Amino acid sequence: MKKIFILLLTSILLIMLVSCSSNDSNNKEITYTGESENWKATIVNKISKYSNNVLRIEYKGNLDDLKNVHQIDYSFQYGQAEIKRSETRPNGLPTDKSIVYKDTGKINVDSINKQTKIPFKIKWDNRSEECELEFK
């Protein structure tokens, strides 16, 4: 009886372990990156049941160039959604050479693949730049 209980418990644990690992294999990460003259942008999208994407915008120049810039606007087309954001900081932008925007929401990932190019626009201090983010 004790052997049957141990065998049954082991079987249940094995089934749980296999089902958890198969769910993790469905998770994947898609990374897009691109650069303009002054900025580098990267989107990392972790796709699972819910899509999590993180946009990191980095200034390539000297941070002193941004000390009098108090607002930055950026937009990008990701999947079927156009995302527009504005960052405002009274002491200048950015404080640590990068701006990070995190979004947790459902994105139609059927329209996102390795061939997708993501248009990215950024505006600051009466200047603007555009680039395309490509699969990395």
C-alpha positions, 0 to 999 in steps of 0.5 A: 500500500505504501509503495502504491501511494509513493508511486501515485504521488511521484506520478502526480508530481511528474505530471505537474512538472511536465505541464509547467515546463510545457507552458514555459516553452510557449513563452517567447521573447521578441526584441526589436532595436533601431537607432537615429542620430541621437537616440537608440530605441529597443522594444522587448516583448515577452509573449505568453498568455499576456503580452508584456512589452518594454520600450527603452529609449537611450540618448546617445549624446552627452546628458548635458545636452538634455538638461534644459529639455523638460519634455520628450514625446515619442510614438511607435506602431506596434502590432495594430496599436499606435502608442504615443507617450510624453515624458515631462520632468522639471529637472531635465531629461533623462535623469539616467540616460534612458527612459523606460516605458513598460506596458502590460496588455494584450497585443495582437502578436499575430501581426508581429514577426521577424519581418515586422519593422516598427516605425518610431518617432521622437520629439524633443526641444523643437527637434525630431527624429525617426527610425525603424526598429527591426528584429534583433 
